[in-house]
Every structure is written in structure tokens, then in C-alpha cells.
């Protein structure tokens, strides 16, 4: 149950920042959050975000 909730929070965050900050390719992090796990998706999203904000 908490895995689904955590993935949902990650999805809401990714979608929000895609609209507000224009972060692209967040769907990759969401897909990785489903298969290997939410921690992997979160780490990938932070790396994507870091590269795009610089």
C-alpha cells in the first residue's frame, strides 16, 4: 500500500514540475518507479531535474 502511495506522490510531483518548471522526460522516472522501484525512479528524476535546471 505504501509503495502505491509513494509512487503516486512521485507522479504528482513530476507532473506538477513538468507544468510549472518545464522539466521534460519525467515519464522515464515514473516508468522506472513502476518496474525497479520508487527509489530508482526518484533518483533518476532528481538527476533529470538537476541537468535541466543548470
Secondary structure, 3 states (H helix, E strand, C coil): CHHHHHHHHHHHHHHHHHHHCCCCCHHHHHHHHHHCCHHHHHHHHHHHHHHHHC
